[in-house]
Amino acid sequence: MPSPLPMRDGVGATRLHVPLRGPWPTVSAYMVERFFHLDPELLLQRFDKGDIVASDGSAVARDAPLGSEEFVWYYREPPTEQAIPFTEEILHQDDHLVVVDKPHFLPTTPGGKFLQNSALVRLRNRLGNPDLAPIHRLDRATAGLLMFAVRPATRGAYQLLFEKRQVQKVYEAVSARPDRWDATRFPLVYRNHIEKLRAQVRVEVDDAREPNAETLIEVIDADDRVVHTLLRPHSGKMHQLRVHLAAIGLGILNDRFYPELLDDGPDDYARPLQLLARELRFVDPLSGEDRVFTTRRTLQESPGSA
């Protein structure tokens, strides 16, 4: 469903579905209850200013009865953002693809307390392309390769590569060396069942169910302090690599989620998660040529890095 509002500062308008029936006399009453954490009067003032619009772009009045609009659009109020002092590097750009080297701490898309400080919005503004869209995603804590589609007409062809698992992805990670370290276990393939439940920051692991996540784990190097691994995920479940390494006793350094969930706190830029999207390899669905992209970043805790 197209938005009646244009892109603004690299960010599209938000669409909200409004019930056609219910206990609310007006659209605005529903939104006041839905967004109970906001000041009701400030929200109603947005109706009066014409900030809440219908599918044809016309302003929705604060007294518009429930059922008069099924969808409304509005711009999110920009949060007070803490600037992320790292810059994404463009590694490749053509008529269809943009490939960037994402730094740690930068989210792929807007969300939560980050809006302008997301790779997507930064690149839309930087390249002057409101149609730019992510083809896949990386966790905010993970650094490395990230691909964006330039044109809506060809976006689906690249997204289909990921859906059909036709993109070979390679990651690196650095973990604390366990007391009982046995390098002869590797390479190994780890499988389990991972499920993301709503309103939970971590994924759930269910060992009783058929595995839906698989990773080939190899050792690059190790010293008396850390183990540096190469990871080839066959699937792309949320937090998959973090969960799999934690499960074999190699929890990634500076991981605040696995194996234990730590208290939320401000970003510590000196201690980034030691996980890096190192390589993407695939056959281009438009040109038929082999594509290989490799990160220029390294993990600061890898053996010999000090």
Disulfide bonds with the S-S distance in Angstrom:
none
